[in-house]
Amino acid sequence: MTMTRARTFQIAAALVVLAAPASATPPLKCGASQTLVRIEDKECPPNPRRPAFIVQRACCMNKDGHVHCDHMPHCPRVSPS
C-alpha cells in the first residue's frame, strides 16, 4: 500500500500535535478544596538567545478564604521550544 504525501503529512502533523502538550508548561491548577482565583502573568524581555516570553503563576483561595500565589517562575535563559 502506498502512502501519498498528503497522508504522510497528516500523520506527521498529528504526531506533532500529540507531542505538544508534553513540551508545554504544566497546567495552572490548585490543590484539593482550593479554588483558582486568578492567574498572574509576567513578561520576560527578549535576549539574544530567545524572544520575549510570558511566565504565569496561579493564585488559589482555600476554604477559609485566604489567597496564596505560587512562586513566579524564573525567565528561561534560552527559548523553551
mmJSON file of the N, C-alpha and C atoms, coordinates in Angstrom:
{"data_MODEL":{"atom_site":{
"group_PDB":["ATOM","ATOM","ATOM","ATOM","ATOM","ATOM","ATOM","ATOM","ATOM","ATOM","ATOM","ATOM","ATOM","ATOM","ATOM","ATOM","ATOM","ATOM","ATOM","ATOM","ATOM","ATOM","ATOM","ATOM","ATOM","ATOM","ATOM","ATOM","ATOM","ATOM","ATOM","ATOM","ATOM","ATOM","ATOM","ATOM","ATOM","ATOM","ATOM","ATOM","ATOM","ATOM","ATOM","ATOM","ATOM","ATOM","ATOM","ATOM","ATOM","ATOM","ATOM","ATOM","ATOM","ATOM","ATOM","ATOM","ATOM","ATOM","ATOM","ATOM","ATOM","ATOM","ATOM","ATOM","ATOM","ATOM","ATOM","ATOM","ATOM","ATOM","ATOM","ATOM","ATOM","ATOM","ATOM","ATOM","ATOM","ATOM","ATOM","ATOM","ATOM","ATOM","ATOM","ATOM","ATOM","ATOM","ATOM","ATOM","ATOM","ATOM","ATOM","ATOM","ATOM","ATOM","ATOM","ATOM","ATOM","ATOM","ATOM","ATOM","ATOM","ATOM","ATOM","ATOM","ATOM","ATOM","ATOM","ATOM","ATOM","ATOM","ATOM","ATOM","ATOM","ATOM","ATOM","ATOM","ATOM","ATOM","ATOM","ATOM","ATOM","ATOM","ATOM","ATOM","ATOM","ATOM","ATOM","ATOM","ATOM","ATOM","ATOM","ATOM","ATOM","ATOM","ATOM","ATOM","ATOM","ATOM","ATOM","ATOM","ATOM","ATOM","ATOM","ATOM","ATOM","ATOM","ATOM","ATOM","ATOM","ATOM","ATOM","ATOM","ATOM","ATOM","ATOM","ATOM","ATOM","ATOM","ATOM","ATOM","ATOM","ATOM","ATOM","ATOM","ATOM","ATOM","ATOM","ATOM","ATOM","ATOM","ATOM","ATOM","ATOM","ATOM","ATOM","ATOM","ATOM","ATOM","ATOM","ATOM","ATOM","ATOM","ATOM","ATOM","ATOM","ATOM","ATOM","ATOM","ATOM","ATOM","ATOM","ATOM","ATOM","ATOM","ATOM","ATOM","ATOM","ATOM","ATOM","ATOM","ATOM","ATOM","ATOM","ATOM","ATOM","ATOM","ATOM","ATOM","ATOM","ATOM","ATOM","ATOM","ATOM","ATOM","ATOM","ATOM","ATOM","ATOM","ATOM","ATOM","ATOM","ATOM","ATOM","ATOM","ATOM","ATOM","ATOM","ATOM","ATOM","ATOM","ATOM","ATOM","ATOM","ATOM","ATOM","ATOM","ATOM","ATOM","ATOM","ATOM","ATOM","ATOM","ATOM"],
"id":[1,2,3,4,5,6,7,8,9,10,11,12,13,14,15,16,17,18,19,20,21,22,23,24,25,26,27,28,29,30,31,32,33,34,35,36,37,38,39,40,41,42,43,44,45,46,47,48,49,50,51,52,53,54,55,56,57,58,59,60,61,62,63,64,65,66,67,68,69,70,71,72,73,74,75,76,77,78,79,80,81,82,83,84,85,86,87,88,89,90,91,92,93,94,95,96,97,98,99,100,101,102,103,104,105,106,107,108,109,110,111,112,113,114,115,116,117,118,119,120,121,122,123,124,125,126,127,128,129,130,131,132,133,134,135,136,137,138,139,140,141,142,143,144,145,146,147,148,149,150,151,152,153,154,155,156,157,158,159,160,161,162,163,164,165,166,167,168,169,170,171,172,173,174,175,176,177,178,179,180,181,182,183,184,185,186,187,188,189,190,191,192,193,194,195,196,197,198,199,200,201,202,203,204,205,206,207,208,209,210,211,212,213,214,215,216,217,218,219,220,221,222,223,224,225,226,227,228,229,230,231,232,233,234,235,236,237,238,239,240,241,242,243],
"type_symbol":["N","C","C","N","C","C","N","C","C","N","C","C","N","C","C","N","C","C","N","C","C","N","C","C","N","C","C","N","C","C","N","C","C","N","C","C","N","C","C","N","C","C","N","C","C","N","C","C","N","C","C","N","C","C","N","C","C","N","C","C","N","C","C","N","C","C","N","C","C","N","C","C","N","C","C","N","C","C","N","C","C","N","C","C","N","C","C","N","C","C","N","C","C","N","C","C","N","C","C","N","C","C","N","C","C","N","C","C","N","C","C","N","C","C","N","C","C","N","C","C","N","C","C","N","C","C","N","C","C","N","C","C","N","C","C","N","C","C","N","C","C","N","C","C","N","C","C","N","C","C","N","C","C","N","C","C","N","C","C","N","C","C","N","C","C","N","C","C","N","C","C","N","C","C","N","C","C","N","C","C","N","C","C","N","C","C","N","C","C","N","C","C","N","C","C","N","C","C","N","C","C","N","C","C","N","C","C","N","C","C","N","C","C","N","C","C","N","C","C","N","C","C","N","C","C","N","C","C","N","C","C","N","C","C","N","C","C","N","C","C","N","C","C"],
"label_atom_id":["N","CA","C","N","CA","C","N","CA","C","N","CA","C","N","CA","C","N","CA","C","N","CA","C","N","CA","C","N","CA","C","N","CA","C","N","CA","C","N","CA","C","N","CA","C","N","CA","C","N","CA","C","N","CA","C","N","CA","C","N","CA","C","N","CA","C","N","CA","C","N","CA","C","N","CA","C","N","CA","C","N","CA","C","N","CA","C","N","CA","C","N","CA","C","N","CA","C","N","CA","C","N","CA","C","N","CA","C","N","CA","C","N","CA","C","N","CA","C","N","CA","C","N","CA","C","N","CA","C","N","CA","C","N","CA","C","N","CA","C","N","CA","C","N","CA","C","N","CA","C","N","CA","C","N","CA","C","N","CA","C","N","CA","C","N","CA","C","N","CA","C","N","CA","C","N","CA","C","N","CA","C","N","CA","C","N","CA","C","N","CA","C","N","CA","C","N","CA","C","N","CA","C","N","CA","C","N","CA","C","N","CA","C","N","CA","C","N","CA","C","N","CA","C","N","CA","C","N","CA","C","N","CA","C","N","CA","C","N","CA","C","N","CA","C","N","CA","C","N","CA","C","N","CA","C","N","CA","C","N","CA","C","N","CA","C","N","CA","C","N","CA","C","N","CA","C","N","CA","C","N","CA","C"],
"label_alt_id":[null,null,null,null,null,null,null,null,null,null,null,null,null,null,null,null,null,null,null,null,null,null,null,null,null,null,null,null,null,null,null,null,null,null,null,null,null,null,null,null,null,null,null,null,null,null,null,null,null,null,null,null,null,null,null,null,null,null,null,null,null,null,null,null,null,null,null,null,null,null,null,null,null,null,null,null,null,null,null,null,null,null,null,null,null,null,null,null,null,null,null,null,null,null,null,null,null,null,null,null,null,null,null,null,null,null,null,null,null,null,null,null,null,null,null,null,null,null,null,null,null,null,null,null,null,null,null,null,null,null,null,null,null,null,null,null,null,null,null,null,null,null,null,null,null,null,null,null,null,null,null,null,null,null,null,null,null,null,null,null,null,null,null,null,null,null,null,null,null,null,null,null,null,null,null,null,null,null,null,null,null,null,null,null,null,null,null,null,null,null,null,null,null,null,null,null,null,null,null,null,null,null,null,null,null,null,null,null,null,null,null,null,null,null,null,null,null,null,null,null,null,null,null,null,null,null,null,null,null,null,null,null,null,null,null,null,null,null,null,null,null,null,null],
"label_comp_id":["MET","MET","MET","THR","THR","THR","MET","MET","MET","THR","THR","THR","ARG","ARG","ARG","ALA","ALA","ALA","ARG","ARG","ARG","THR","THR","THR","PHE","PHE","PHE","GLN","GLN","GLN","ILE","ILE","ILE","ALA","ALA","ALA","ALA","ALA","ALA","ALA","ALA","ALA","LEU","LEU","LEU","VAL","VAL","VAL","VAL","VAL","VAL","LEU","LEU","LEU","ALA","ALA","ALA","ALA","ALA","ALA","PRO","PRO","PRO","ALA","ALA","ALA","SER","SER","SER","ALA","ALA","ALA","THR","THR","THR","PRO","PRO","PRO","PRO","PRO","PRO","LEU","LEU","LEU","LYS","LYS","LYS","CYS","CYS","CYS","GLY","GLY","GLY","ALA","ALA","ALA","SER","SER","SER","GLN","GLN","GLN","THR","THR","THR","LEU","LEU","LEU","VAL","VAL","VAL","ARG","ARG","ARG","ILE","ILE","ILE","GLU","GLU","GLU","ASP","ASP","ASP","LYS","LYS","LYS","GLU","GLU","GLU","CYS","CYS","CYS","PRO","PRO","PRO","PRO","PRO","PRO","ASN","ASN","ASN","PRO","PRO","PRO","ARG","ARG","ARG","ARG","ARG","ARG","PRO","PRO","PRO","ALA","ALA","ALA","PHE","PHE","PHE","ILE","ILE","ILE","VAL","VAL","VAL","GLN","GLN","GLN","ARG","ARG","ARG","ALA","ALA","ALA","CYS","CYS","CYS","CYS","CYS","CYS","MET","MET","MET","ASN","ASN","ASN","LYS","LYS","LYS","ASP","ASP","ASP","GLY","GLY","GLY","HIS","HIS","HIS","VAL","VAL","VAL","HIS","HIS","HIS","CYS","CYS","CYS","ASP","ASP","ASP","HIS","HIS","HIS","MET","MET","MET","PRO","PRO","PRO","HIS","HIS","HIS","CYS","CYS","CYS","PRO","PRO","PRO","ARG","ARG","ARG","VAL","VAL","VAL","SER","SER","SER","PRO","PRO","PRO","SER","SER","SER"],
"label_asym_id":["A","A","A","A","A","A","A","A","A","A","A","A","A","A","A","A","A","A","A","A","A","A","A","A","A","A","A","A","A","A","A","A","A","A","A","A","A","A","A","A","A","A","A","A","A","A","A","A","A","A","A","A","A","A","A","A","A","A","A","A","A","A","A","A","A","A","A","A","A","A","A","A","A","A","A","A","A","A","A","A","A","A","A","A","A","A","A","A","A","A","A","A","A","A","A","A","A","A","A","A","A","A","A","A","A","A","A","A","A","A","A","A","A","A","A","A","A","A","A","A","A","A","A","A","A","A","A","A","A","A","A","A","A","A","A","A","A","A","A","A","A","A","A","A","A","A","A","A","A","A","A","A","A","A","A","A","A","A","A","A","A","A","A","A","A","A","A","A","A","A","A","A","A","A","A","A","A","A","A","A","A","A","A","A","A","A","A","A","A","A","A","A","A","A","A","A","A","A","A","A","A","A","A","A","A","A","A","A","A","A","A","A","A","A","A","A","A","A","A","A","A","A","A","A","A","A","A","A","A","A","A","A","A","A","A","A","A","A","A","A","A","A","A"],
"label_entity_id":["1","1","1","1","1","1","1","1","1","1","1","1","1","1","1","1","1","1","1","1","1","1","1","1","1","1","1","1","1","1","1","1","1","1","1","1","1","1","1","1","1","1","1","1","1","1","1","1","1","1","1","1","1","1","1","1","1","1","1","1","1","1","1","1","1","1","1","1","1","1","1","1","1","1","1","1","1","1","1","1","1","1","1","1","1","1","1","1","1","1","1","1","1","1","1","1","1","1","1","1","1","1","1","1","1","1","1","1","1","1","1","1","1","1","1","1","1","1","1","1","1","1","1","1","1","1","1","1","1","1","1","1","1","1","1","1","1","1","1","1","1","1","1","1","1","1","1","1","1","1","1","1","1","1","1","1","1","1","1","1","1","1","1","1","1","1","1","1","1","1","1","1","1","1","1","1","1","1","1","1","1","1","1","1","1","1","1","1","1","1","1","1","1","1","1","1","1","1","1","1","1","1","1","1","1","1","1","1","1","1","1","1","1","1","1","1","1","1","1","1","1","1","1","1","1","1","1","1","1","1","1","1","1","1","1","1","1","1","1","1","1","1","1"],
"label_seq_id":[1,1,1,2,2,2,3,3,3,4,4,4,5,5,5,6,6,6,7,7,7,8,8,8,9,9,9,10,10,10,11,11,11,12,12,12,13,13,13,14,14,14,15,15,15,16,16,16,17,17,17,18,18,18,19,19,19,20,20,20,21,21,21,22,22,22,23,23,23,24,24,24,25,25,25,26,26,26,27,27,27,28,28,28,29,29,29,30,30,30,31,31,31,32,32,32,33,33,33,34,34,34,35,35,35,36,36,36,37,37,37,38,38,38,39,39,39,40,40,40,41,41,41,42,42,42,43,43,43,44,44,44,45,45,45,46,46,46,47,47,47,48,48,48,49,49,49,50,50,50,51,51,51,52,52,52,53,53,53,54,54,54,55,55,55,56,56,56,57,57,57,58,58,58,59,59,59,60,60,60,61,61,61,62,62,62,63,63,63,64,64,64,65,65,65,66,66,66,67,67,67,68,68,68,69,69,69,70,70,70,71,71,71,72,72,72,73,73,73,74,74,74,75,75,75,76,76,76,77,77,77,78,78,78,79,79,79,80,80,80,81,81,81],
"pdbx_PDB_ins_code":[null,null,null,null,null,null,null,null,null,null,null,null,null,null,null,null,null,null,null,null,null,null,null,null,null,null,null,null,null,null,null,null,null,null,null,null,null,null,null,null,null,null,null,null,null,null,null,null,null,null,null,null,null,null,null,null,null,null,null,null,null,null,null,null,null,null,null,null,null,null,null,null,null,null,null,null,null,null,null,null,null,null,null,null,null,null,null,null,null,null,null,null,null,null,null,null,null,null,null,null,null,null,null,null,null,null,null,null,null,null,null,null,null,null,null,null,null,null,null,null,null,null,null,null,null,null,null,null,null,null,null,null,null,null,null,null,null,null,null,null,null,null,null,null,null,null,null,null,null,null,null,null,null,null,null,null,null,null,null,null,null,null,null,null,null,null,null,null,null,null,null,null,null,null,null,null,null,null,null,null,null,null,null,null,null,null,null,null,null,null,null,null,null,null,null,null,null,null,null,null,null,null,null,null,null,null,null,null,null,null,null,null,null,null,null,null,null,null,null,null,null,null,null,null,null,null,null,null,null,null,null,null,null,null,null,null,null,null,null,null,null,null,null],
"Cartn_x":[0.85,0.0,0.901,0.678,1.479,0.769,1.568,1.026,1.29,0.318,0.509,1.197,1.719,2.39,1.422,0.194,-0.796,-1.055,-1.176,-1.425,-0.213,0.995,2.201,2.245,1.89,1.868,0.837,-0.335,-1.376,-0.895,-0.222,0.289,1.364,2.261,3.313,2.715,1.709,1.064,0.373,-0.262,-0.932,0.081,1.231,2.266,2.792,2.938,3.388,2.348,1.081,0.011,-0.059,0.087,0.035,1.243,2.385,3.588,3.636,2.873,2.93,2.577,1.524,1.228,2.349,3.145,4.239,5.323,5.503,6.549,6.031,4.736,4.163,4.343,4.077,4.179,3.096,3.346,2.325,1.075,-0.09,-1.317,-1.341,-1.948,-2.073,-3.299,-3.09,-4.223,-3.939,-4.977,-4.891,-5.07,-4.708,-4.838,-6.281,-6.453,-7.79,-8.435,-9.704,-10.529,-10.029,-9.409,-8.994,-9.588,-9.754,-10.339,-9.328,-9.212,-8.344,-8.998,-8.308,-8.857,-8.397,-7.107,-6.579,-5.275,-4.889,-3.617,-2.836,-1.636,-0.799,0.245,0.494,1.458,2.627,3.794,4.958,5.651,5.998,6.678,8.18,8.841,10.3,10.798,11.674,12.147,12.973,13.018,13.798,15.293,16.042,17.502,18.031,19.327,19.842,19.515,19.237,19.01,17.544,16.63,15.207,14.367,13.148,12.24,11.595,10.782,10.034,9.178,8.978,8.305,7.443,6.321,5.434,5.397,5.643,5.514,4.274,3.674,2.419,2.495,1.669,1.509,0.043,-0.334,-1.717,-1.859,-2.962,-3.315,-4.587,-4.522,-5.615,-6.172,-7.47,-8.126,-8.535,-8.167,-8.551,-9.945,-10.445,-11.819,-12.033,-10.946,-11.052,-11.052,-10.84,-10.857,-9.494,-8.413,-7.064,-6.565,-6.005,-5.481,-3.966,-3.405,-1.952,-1.602,-0.448,0.01,1.259,1.368,2.588,3.712,4.96,6.074,6.039,6.568,6.638,7.848,7.666,8.809,9.843,11.096,12.157,12.033,12.53,12.548,13.554,13.21,14.159,15.319,16.511,17.694,17.677,17.19,17.113,15.66,15.369,13.996,13.469,12.259,11.716,11.232,11.191,10.721,11.835],
"Cartn_y":[-1.173,0.0,1.244,2.144,3.362,4.515,5.276,6.463,7.683,8.498,9.737,10.747,11.777,12.816,13.484,13.683,14.328,13.48,12.184,11.283,11.269,11.251,11.298,12.591,13.699,14.989,14.987,14.396,14.332,13.545,12.441,11.63,12.396,13.065,13.841,14.99,15.652,16.752,16.24,15.086,14.51,14.169,13.663,13.352,14.616,15.68,16.943,17.481,17.423,17.912,17.085,15.788,14.93,15.122,15.466,15.663,17.047,18.001,19.379,19.513,18.863,19.037,18.586,17.621,17.159,18.216,19.049,20.057,21.405,21.532,22.796,22.938,24.133,24.356,23.58,23.198,22.451,23.297,22.672,23.441,24.139,25.308,26.057,25.55,24.945,24.426,24.531,24.344,24.446,23.063,22.973,21.713,21.387,20.292,19.854,20.901,21.096,22.053,23.49,23.824,25.198,25.629,26.937,27.493,28.41,28.296,29.184,30.561,31.564,32.917,33.751,33.682,34.45,33.829,34.227,33.829,35.109,35.19,36.375,36.091,37.087,36.973,37.914,37.521,38.4,38.223,39.328,39.249,39.244,38.287,38.222,38.937,39.918,40.648,39.742,40.063,39.231,39.369,38.343,38.42,37.8,37.79,37.286,35.813,35.018,33.59,33.184,34.135,33.788,35.042,34.881,36.026,36.364,37.391,37.73,36.524,36.348,35.158,35.552,34.884,35.184,33.981,34.224,33.171,33.469,32.425,32.58,31.85,32.316,31.608,31.629,30.644,30.517,31.088,31.77,32.247,31.507,30.841,29.971,30.446,30.194,30.537,29.238,29.114,27.912,28.1,27.074,27.118,28.18,28.672,29.728,31.127,31.217,32.498,33.141,32.462,33.001,32.722,33.747,33.626,33.538,32.563,32.451,32.193,32.689,32.526,31.657,30.827,30.052,31.031,30.551,31.429,31.718,32.87,33.242,32.529,31.736,31.035,32.036,31.618,32.448,32.502,33.563,33.68,32.682,31.957,30.999,31.718,31.113,31.724,31.532,30.372,30.083,29.815,29.738,29.523,28.191,28.164,26.923,25.956,26.375,25.463,24.663],
"Cartn_z":[0.0,0.0,0.0,-0.905,-0.983,-0.293,0.44,1.118,0.251,0.154,-0.585,0.318,-0.276,0.514,1.483,1.061,1.93,3.164,2.979,4.123,5.062,4.5,5.325,6.121,5.482,6.18,7.298,7.061,8.094,9.308,9.087,10.196,10.952,10.239,10.893,11.705,11.17,11.885,13.143,13.063,14.235,15.318,14.942,15.928,16.606,15.851,16.435,17.406,17.034,17.905,19.181,19.07,20.251,21.153,20.59,21.384,22.022,21.521,22.018,23.492,24.011,25.429,26.347,25.951,26.796,26.92,25.902,25.952,26.458,26.643,27.109,28.617,29.129,30.559,31.282,32.527,33.254,33.462,33.557,33.729,35.078,35.108,36.359,37.092,38.246,38.992,40.485,41.267,42.718,43.341,44.606,45.315,45.643,46.373,46.763,47.665,47.53,48.289,48.153,47.032,46.747,45.414,45.271,44.061,43.382,42.083,41.312,41.267,41.837,41.91,40.726,40.423,39.293,38.806,37.607,37.024,36.765,37.326,37.149,36.083,35.234,34.137,34.374,33.871,33.873,32.532,31.902,30.613,30.835,30.239,30.264,29.009,29.157,27.976,27.062,25.78,24.855,25.131,24.786,24.836,23.545,23.324,22.048,21.778,22.822,22.621,22.645,22.881,22.877,22.691,22.173,22.028,23.37,23.394,24.607,24.997,26.302,26.799,27.983,28.194,29.318,30.241,31.544,32.554,33.387,33.946,34.686,36.022,36.965,38.229,38.634,39.432,39.884,41.287,41.533,42.865,43.281,44.427,44.868,46.209,46.4,47.661,48.351,49.646,50.383,50.969,51.656,52.148,53.222,53.868,54.869,54.25,52.947,52.259,52.09,52.512,52.348,50.935,50.313,48.95,49.019,48.336,48.219,46.76,46.371,44.992,44.961,43.929,43.716,43.404,43.47,43.125,41.624,41.261,39.849,39.254,38.202,37.598,37.068,37.075,36.519,35.003,34.425,32.965,32.41,31.35,30.775,30.101,30.175,29.546,28.039,27.61,26.167,25.803,24.549,24.095,24.624,25.226,25.755,24.68,23.442,22.385,21.794],
"occupancy":[1.0,1.0,1.0,1.0,1.0,1.0,1.0,1.0,1.0,1.0,1.0,1.0,1.0,1.0,1.0,1.0,1.0,1.0,1.0,1.0,1.0,1.0,1.0,1.0,1.0,1.0,1.0,1.0,1.0,1.0,1.0,1.0,1.0,1.0,1.0,1.0,1.0,1.0,1.0,1.0,1.0,1.0,1.0,1.0,1.0,1.0,1.0,1.0,1.0,1.0,1.0,1.0,1.0,1.0,1.0,1.0,1.0,1.0,1.0,1.0,1.0,1.0,1.0,1.0,1.0,1.0,1.0,1.0,1.0,1.0,1.0,1.0,1.0,1.0,1.0,1.0,1.0,1.0,1.0,1.0,1.0,1.0,1.0,1.0,1.0,1.0,1.0,1.0,1.0,1.0,1.0,1.0,1.0,1.0,1.0,1.0,1.0,1.0,1.0,1.0,1.0,1.0,1.0,1.0,1.0,1.0,1.0,1.0,1.0,1.0,1.0,1.0,1.0,1.0,1.0,1.0,1.0,1.0,1.0,1.0,1.0,1.0,1.0,1.0,1.0,1.0,1.0,1.0,1.0,1.0,1.0,1.0,1.0,1.0,1.0,1.0,1.0,1.0,1.0,1.0,1.0,1.0,1.0,1.0,1.0,1.0,1.0,1.0,1.0,1.0,1.0,1.0,1.0,1.0,1.0,1.0,1.0,1.0,1.0,1.0,1.0,1.0,1.0,1.0,1.0,1.0,1.0,1.0,1.0,1.0,1.0,1.0,1.0,1.0,1.0,1.0,1.0,1.0,1.0,1.0,1.0,1.0,1.0,1.0,1.0,1.0,1.0,1.0,1.0,1.0,1.0,1.0,1.0,1.0,1.0,1.0,1.0,1.0,1.0,1.0,1.0,1.0,1.0,1.0,1.0,1.0,1.0,1.0,1.0,1.0,1.0,1.0,1.0,1.0,1.0,1.0,1.0,1.0,1.0,1.0,1.0,1.0,1.0,1.0,1.0,1.0,1.0,1.0,1.0,1.0,1.0,1.0,1.0,1.0,1.0,1.0,1.0,1.0,1.0,1.0,1.0,1.0,1.0],
"B_iso_or_equiv":[0.0,0.0,0.0,0.0,0.0,0.0,0.0,0.0,0.0,0.0,0.0,0.0,0.0,0.0,0.0,0.0,0.0,0.0,0.0,0.0,0.0,0.0,0.0,0.0,0.0,0.0,0.0,0.0,0.0,0.0,0.0,0.0,0.0,0.0,0.0,0.0,0.0,0.0,0.0,0.0,0.0,0.0,0.0,0.0,0.0,0.0,0.0,0.0,0.0,0.0,0.0,0.0,0.0,0.0,0.0,0.0,0.0,0.0,0.0,0.0,0.0,0.0,0.0,0.0,0.0,0.0,0.0,0.0,0.0,0.0,0.0,0.0,0.0,0.0,0.0,0.0,0.0,0.0,0.0,0.0,0.0,0.0,0.0,0.0,0.0,0.0,0.0,0.0,0.0,0.0,0.0,0.0,0.0,0.0,0.0,0.0,0.0,0.0,0.0,0.0,0.0,0.0,0.0,0.0,0.0,0.0,0.0,0.0,0.0,0.0,0.0,0.0,0.0,0.0,0.0,0.0,0.0,0.0,0.0,0.0,0.0,0.0,0.0,0.0,0.0,0.0,0.0,0.0,0.0,0.0,0.0,0.0,0.0,0.0,0.0,0.0,0.0,0.0,0.0,0.0,0.0,0.0,0.0,0.0,0.0,0.0,0.0,0.0,0.0,0.0,0.0,0.0,0.0,0.0,0.0,0.0,0.0,0.0,0.0,0.0,0.0,0.0,0.0,0.0,0.0,0.0,0.0,0.0,0.0,0.0,0.0,0.0,0.0,0.0,0.0,0.0,0.0,0.0,0.0,0.0,0.0,0.0,0.0,0.0,0.0,0.0,0.0,0.0,0.0,0.0,0.0,0.0,0.0,0.0,0.0,0.0,0.0,0.0,0.0,0.0,0.0,0.0,0.0,0.0,0.0,0.0,0.0,0.0,0.0,0.0,0.0,0.0,0.0,0.0,0.0,0.0,0.0,0.0,0.0,0.0,0.0,0.0,0.0,0.0,0.0,0.0,0.0,0.0,0.0,0.0,0.0,0.0,0.0,0.0,0.0,0.0,0.0,0.0,0.0,0.0,0.0,0.0,0.0],
"pdbx_formal_charge":[null,null,null,null,null,null,null,null,null,null,null,null,null,null,null,null,null,null,null,null,null,null,null,null,null,null,null,null,null,null,null,null,null,null,null,null,null,null,null,null,null,null,null,null,null,null,null,null,null,null,null,null,null,null,null,null,null,null,null,null,null,null,null,null,null,null,null,null,null,null,null,null,null,null,null,null,null,null,null,null,null,null,null,null,null,null,null,null,null,null,null,null,null,null,null,null,null,null,null,null,null,null,null,null,null,null,null,null,null,null,null,null,null,null,null,null,null,null,null,null,null,null,null,null,null,null,null,null,null,null,null,null,null,null,null,null,null,null,null,null,null,null,null,null,null,null,null,null,null,null,null,null,null,null,null,null,null,null,null,null,null,null,null,null,null,null,null,null,null,null,null,null,null,null,null,null,null,null,null,null,null,null,null,null,null,null,null,null,null,null,null,null,null,null,null,null,null,null,null,null,null,null,null,null,null,null,null,null,null,null,null,null,null,null,null,null,null,null,null,null,null,null,null,null,null,null,null,null,null,null,null,null,null,null,null,null,null,null,null,null,null,null,null],
"auth_seq_id":[1,1,1,2,2,2,3,3,3,4,4,4,5,5,5,6,6,6,7,7,7,8,8,8,9,9,9,10,10,10,11,11,11,12,12,12,13,13,13,14,14,14,15,15,15,16,16,16,17,17,17,18,18,18,19,19,19,20,20,20,21,21,21,22,22,22,23,23,23,24,24,24,25,25,25,26,26,26,27,27,27,28,28,28,29,29,29,30,30,30,31,31,31,32,32,32,33,33,33,34,34,34,35,35,35,36,36,36,37,37,37,38,38,38,39,39,39,40,40,40,41,41,41,42,42,42,43,43,43,44,44,44,45,45,45,46,46,46,47,47,47,48,48,48,49,49,49,50,50,50,51,51,51,52,52,52,53,53,53,54,54,54,55,55,55,56,56,56,57,57,57,58,58,58,59,59,59,60,60,60,61,61,61,62,62,62,63,63,63,64,64,64,65,65,65,66,66,66,67,67,67,68,68,68,69,69,69,70,70,70,71,71,71,72,72,72,73,73,73,74,74,74,75,75,75,76,76,76,77,77,77,78,78,78,79,79,79,80,80,80,81,81,81],
"auth_comp_id":["MET","MET","MET","THR","THR","THR","MET","MET","MET","THR","THR","THR","ARG","ARG","ARG","ALA","ALA","ALA","ARG","ARG","ARG","THR","THR","THR","PHE","PHE","PHE","GLN","GLN","GLN","ILE","ILE","ILE","ALA","ALA","ALA","ALA","ALA","ALA","ALA","ALA","ALA","LEU","LEU","LEU","VAL","VAL","VAL","VAL","VAL","VAL","LEU","LEU","LEU","ALA","ALA","ALA","ALA","ALA","ALA","PRO","PRO","PRO","ALA","ALA","ALA","SER","SER","SER","ALA","ALA","ALA","THR","THR","THR","PRO","PRO","PRO","PRO","PRO","PRO","LEU","LEU","LEU","LYS","LYS","LYS","CYS","CYS","CYS","GLY","GLY","GLY","ALA","ALA","ALA","SER","SER","SER","GLN","GLN","GLN","THR","THR","THR","LEU","LEU","LEU","VAL","VAL","VAL","ARG","ARG","ARG","ILE","ILE","ILE","GLU","GLU","GLU","ASP","ASP","ASP","LYS","LYS","LYS","GLU","GLU","GLU","CYS","CYS","CYS","PRO","PRO","PRO","PRO","PRO","PRO","ASN","ASN","ASN","PRO","PRO","PRO","ARG","ARG","ARG","ARG","ARG","ARG","PRO","PRO","PRO","ALA","ALA","ALA","PHE","PHE","PHE","ILE","ILE","ILE","VAL","VAL","VAL","GLN","GLN","GLN","ARG","ARG","ARG","ALA","ALA","ALA","CYS","CYS","CYS","CYS","CYS","CYS","MET","MET","MET","ASN","ASN","ASN","LYS","LYS","LYS","ASP","ASP","ASP","GLY","GLY","GLY","HIS","HIS","HIS","VAL","VAL","VAL","HIS","HIS","HIS","CYS","CYS","CYS","ASP","ASP","ASP","HIS","HIS","HIS","MET","MET","MET","PRO","PRO","PRO","HIS","HIS","HIS","CYS","CYS","CYS","PRO","PRO","PRO","ARG","ARG","ARG","VAL","VAL","VAL","SER","SER","SER","PRO","PRO","PRO","SER","SER","SER"],
"auth_asym_id":["A","A","A","A","A","A","A","A","A","A","A","A","A","A","A","A","A","A","A","A","A","A","A","A","A","A","A","A","A","A","A","A","A","A","A","A","A","A","A","A","A","A","A","A","A","A","A","A","A","A","A","A","A","A","A","A","A","A","A","A","A","A","A","A","A","A","A","A","A","A","A","A","A","A","A","A","A","A","A","A","A","A","A","A","A","A","A","A","A","A","A","A","A","A","A","A","A","A","A","A","A","A","A","A","A","A","A","A","A","A","A","A","A","A","A","A","A","A","A","A","A","A","A","A","A","A","A","A","A","A","A","A","A","A","A","A","A","A","A","A","A","A","A","A","A","A","A","A","A","A","A","A","A","A","A","A","A","A","A","A","A","A","A","A","A","A","A","A","A","A","A","A","A","A","A","A","A","A","A","A","A","A","A","A","A","A","A","A","A","A","A","A","A","A","A","A","A","A","A","A","A","A","A","A","A","A","A","A","A","A","A","A","A","A","A","A","A","A","A","A","A","A","A","A","A","A","A","A","A","A","A","A","A","A","A","A","A","A","A","A","A","A","A"],
"auth_atom_id":["N","CA","C","N","CA","C","N","CA","C","N","CA","C","N","CA","C","N","CA","C","N","CA","C","N","CA","C","N","CA","C","N","CA","C","N","CA","C","N","CA","C","N","CA","C","N","CA","C","N","CA","C","N","CA","C","N","CA","C","N","CA","C","N","CA","C","N","CA","C","N","CA","C","N","CA","C","N","CA","C","N","CA","C","N","CA","C","N","CA","C","N","CA","C","N","CA","C","N","CA","C","N","CA","C","N","CA","C","N","CA","C","N","CA","C","N","CA","C","N","CA","C","N","CA","C","N","CA","C","N","CA","C","N","CA","C","N","CA","C","N","CA","C","N","CA","C","N","CA","C","N","CA","C","N","CA","C","N","CA","C","N","CA","C","N","CA","C","N","CA","C","N","CA","C","N","CA","C","N","CA","C","N","CA","C","N","CA","C","N","CA","C","N","CA","C","N","CA","C","N","CA","C","N","CA","C","N","CA","C","N","CA","C","N","CA","C","N","CA","C","N","CA","C","N","CA","C","N","CA","C","N","CA","C","N","CA","C","N","CA","C","N","CA","C","N","CA","C","N","CA","C","N","CA","C","N","CA","C","N","CA","C","N","CA","C","N","CA","C","N","CA","C","N","CA","C","N","CA","C","N","CA","C"],
"pdbx_PDB_model_num":[1,1,1,1,1,1,1,1,1,1,1,1,1,1,1,1,1,1,1,1,1,1,1,1,1,1,1,1,1,1,1,1,1,1,1,1,1,1,1,1,1,1,1,1,1,1,1,1,1,1,1,1,1,1,1,1,1,1,1,1,1,1,1,1,1,1,1,1,1,1,1,1,1,1,1,1,1,1,1,1,1,1,1,1,1,1,1,1,1,1,1,1,1,1,1,1,1,1,1,1,1,1,1,1,1,1,1,1,1,1,1,1,1,1,1,1,1,1,1,1,1,1,1,1,1,1,1,1,1,1,1,1,1,1,1,1,1,1,1,1,1,1,1,1,1,1,1,1,1,1,1,1,1,1,1,1,1,1,1,1,1,1,1,1,1,1,1,1,1,1,1,1,1,1,1,1,1,1,1,1,1,1,1,1,1,1,1,1,1,1,1,1,1,1,1,1,1,1,1,1,1,1,1,1,1,1,1,1,1,1,1,1,1,1,1,1,1,1,1,1,1,1,1,1,1,1,1,1,1,1,1,1,1,1,1,1,1,1,1,1,1,1,1]
}}}
